[in-house]
């Protein structure tokens, strides 16, 4: 950095004498000052990107002045660079004297999307974000040209939230592509996206999207304040953002909804919620979030409402099965034999005869085995992983029964609770249920059903205490809101659900005008039979 420091120091001593280096460098060490000398600007940029093998510089002639194009070859499409920028610069304007940079832009790039960069900081920022930047000698600013980006993963069906009926597209790692997928569904000028840049080292782009005429301004302002307070070196995924902006981190339950589905994000924005996009990840956060959001799927609104209502009830039942079934087995077989029917008790005890472990050890070993198989199946290649999860569980379960280590009924209970956990549409919410399940098993082994009951009561108290951007986590169940029950445990027909959630306190509470239910057309009384 010696050349760069000496250069800026001489400039500093001439004009300001006693100014500190902080006035010439930003927090990342990038000089703010832009020089009209092309050589000085080039030396600064080359010094900054000296160790980067993908930093490239192309010298060009702009009229009777020298110019340079700077870019990162890994951040743009070089074919587009050649066809859109370099071919245009080969035009014959050799004798023309361009007095203003705007004249250069109009002569060479009349149709390319562009921005002007007035400081070296702006130039560096545009280079790092995939622009080709043209600097011309004796001009006071540069032209940042938007060239086609480097190749990225194509849009495909999300792997975590698959559906049978509905759109099959999912978010990718490009924030611009993701925002475009939402805009293609909500063609409304009131749909606003605001940008932030997070991370001192990563400088990652974050955008929040909302409907300006709908969103609650208090929630929006609170979200902006929390984002602005993020002070970290880098963020790589929305999971990092989630830990910085949630109301409480000491909880197993997710306080922000995450999804890969553009239709799910669009629906939440239309309801008055705010979407949080981060460049480099396909997962988008939704704020605020309530407990019942994790029992809803995008497909719920594409299937008939009576089918959706049935499936949604199944999800709630599956959540309770995942949570308490193993602990009920431990409590009943250890302390509360009298609660089991006689024939069932005899059958269970006959199967457990010869098993060398108490019920709690038996079930913990099997639960941990299933968790290991589940995790291995997730991390291995998809086809192999699915085979490992299913076949591994069957083989190990059968072998354990034949060896007399566990009973048949225990394998059934563990398998059923594991399958029930997959019913949850959101992966990290299912993890929360599985974590609490282990706590319930341990408490059931010590205190029986009384311990299970107390843990469930404490869990409900904990849920009631949680907030997501000030919104009670259990609303609209606690506090109970009768008007919001049209899309909680069951789904009412779309024509009957014409209001946005009241707990969001949106600017426009009415979502749809009052619609009469469909009915057969009336027969004209004068019509001939």
CORRA-V240226 format. One record per pair of residues at least 24 apart in sequence whose ideal C-beta (glycine too) atoms are under 6 Angstrom apart, sorted by the first residue. I is the first residue (numbers start at 1). J is the second residue. D is the distance in whole Angstrom. If there is no record, write none. Layout:
i=I j=J d=D
i=I j=J d=D
This chain:
i=3 j=43 d=6
i=3 j=47 d=6
i=4 j=44 d=5
i=4 j=47 d=4
i=26 j=121 d=5
i=30 j=121 d=5
i=30 j=124 d=5
i=31 j=120 d=5
i=32 j=119 d=5
i=32 j=121 d=5
i=34 j=119 d=5
i=34 j=120 d=5
i=36 j=138 d=5
i=36 j=140 d=6
i=38 j=66 d=6
i=38 j=135 d=6
i=38 j=137 d=4
i=41 j=135 d=5
i=42 j=68 d=6
i=44 j=120 d=6
i=45 j=70 d=6
i=60 j=89 d=5
i=62 j=104 d=6
i=62 j=136 d=5
i=63 j=93 d=5
i=63 j=96 d=4
i=63 j=97 d=6
i=63 j=98 d=5
i=64 j=97 d=6
i=65 j=136 d=6
i=65 j=137 d=5
i=66 j=137 d=5
i=67 j=136 d=4
i=68 j=135 d=5
i=69 j=132 d=6
i=69 j=134 d=5
i=70 j=127 d=6
i=70 j=133 d=5
i=71 j=132 d=4
i=72 j=127 d=6
i=75 j=130 d=4
i=75 j=150 d=6
i=76 j=130 d=5
i=76 j=147 d=5
i=77 j=148 d=4
i=80 j=147 d=5
i=80 j=148 d=4
i=81 j=132 d=6
i=81 j=147 d=5
i=84 j=112 d=6
i=84 j=147 d=6
i=85 j=132 d=5
i=85 j=145 d=6
i=101 j=139 d=5
i=101 j=141 d=6
i=104 j=136 d=6
i=105 j=143 d=5
i=112 j=145 d=5
i=113 j=146 d=4
i=114 j=143 d=6
i=114 j=145 d=5
i=115 j=144 d=5
i=116 j=141 d=5
i=117 j=142 d=5
i=117 j=144 d=5
i=158 j=260 d=4
i=158 j=261 d=6
i=160 j=260 d=6
i=160 j=427 d=6
i=161 j=260 d=6
i=161 j=261 d=5
i=163 j=299 d=4
i=165 j=299 d=6
i=165 j=302 d=5
i=166 j=298 d=6
i=166 j=299 d=5
i=166 j=302 d=4
i=167 j=263 d=5
i=170 j=260 d=5
i=171 j=260 d=5
i=171 j=282 d=4
i=172 j=282 d=6
i=173 j=280 d=5
i=175 j=205 d=6
i=175 j=277 d=5
i=175 j=279 d=4
i=178 j=277 d=6
i=181 j=262 d=4
i=182 j=262 d=6
i=182 j=265 d=6
i=182 j=266 d=6
i=185 j=266 d=4
i=186 j=266 d=5
i=196 j=227 d=5
i=198 j=230 d=5
i=198 j=235 d=5
i=199 j=232 d=6
i=199 j=234 d=4
i=199 j=235 d=5
i=200 j=233 d=5
i=201 j=233 d=5
i=201 j=234 d=5
i=202 j=234 d=4
i=204 j=235 d=5
i=204 j=279 d=6
i=205 j=279 d=4
i=206 j=278 d=5
i=207 j=277 d=4
i=208 j=274 d=6
i=208 j=276 d=6
i=209 j=275 d=4
i=210 j=274 d=5
i=211 j=269 d=6
i=214 j=272 d=5
i=214 j=506 d=5
i=214 j=507 d=6
i=214 j=508 d=5
i=215 j=272 d=6
i=216 j=504 d=6
i=216 j=505 d=5
i=216 j=506 d=6
i=219 j=469 d=5
i=222 j=469 d=6
i=223 j=274 d=6
i=223 j=287 d=6
i=237 j=281 d=5
i=238 j=278 d=5
i=238 j=281 d=6
i=238 j=283 d=5
i=238 j=285 d=5
i=247 j=467 d=5
i=252 j=432 d=4
i=252 j=435 d=5
i=253 j=432 d=5
i=254 j=428 d=5
i=254 j=429 d=6
i=255 j=468 d=5
i=256 j=285 d=5
i=256 j=287 d=6
i=256 j=289 d=5
i=257 j=286 d=4
i=257 j=289 d=4
i=257 j=293 d=5
i=258 j=283 d=5
i=258 j=285 d=5
i=259 j=284 d=6
i=261 j=298 d=5
i=263 j=298 d=5
i=264 j=298 d=4
i=271 j=500 d=5
i=272 j=500 d=5
i=272 j=504 d=4
i=272 j=506 d=4
i=287 j=469 d=6
i=288 j=468 d=4
i=288 j=469 d=4
i=288 j=471 d=4
i=289 j=468 d=5
i=290 j=473 d=6
i=290 j=475 d=6
i=291 j=473 d=5
i=291 j=474 d=5
i=292 j=488 d=5
i=294 j=426 d=5
i=294 j=429 d=4
i=297 j=425 d=4
i=300 j=491 d=6
i=305 j=491 d=5
i=305 j=493 d=5
i=308 j=491 d=5
i=309 j=490 d=4
i=309 j=491 d=5
i=315 j=423 d=5
i=318 j=420 d=4
i=318 j=423 d=4
i=319 j=433 d=6
i=321 j=417 d=6
i=321 j=420 d=4
i=322 j=417 d=5
i=322 j=420 d=5
i=322 j=421 d=4
i=322 j=433 d=5
i=323 j=433 d=5
i=323 j=437 d=6
i=325 j=413 d=6
i=325 j=417 d=5
i=326 j=363 d=5
i=326 j=417 d=6
i=326 j=441 d=5
i=327 j=440 d=4
i=327 j=441 d=5
i=327 j=444 d=4
i=327 j=452 d=5
i=329 j=413 d=5
i=330 j=359 d=5
i=330 j=360 d=5
i=330 j=363 d=6
i=330 j=441 d=6
i=330 j=444 d=4
i=330 j=445 d=5
i=331 j=444 d=4
i=331 j=448 d=5
i=331 j=449 d=5
i=331 j=452 d=6
i=333 j=359 d=5
i=334 j=359 d=5
i=335 j=448 d=4
i=336 j=449 d=6
i=348 j=409 d=6
i=351 j=407 d=4
i=351 j=408 d=5
i=351 j=409 d=6
i=352 j=407 d=5
i=354 j=404 d=5
i=355 j=407 d=6
i=360 j=445 d=4
i=362 j=406 d=5
i=362 j=410 d=6
i=363 j=410 d=6
i=366 j=406 d=6
i=366 j=414 d=5
i=367 j=414 d=6
i=369 j=396 d=6
i=370 j=414 d=6
i=370 j=418 d=5
i=471 j=503 d=6
i=475 j=503 d=5
i=476 j=503 d=6
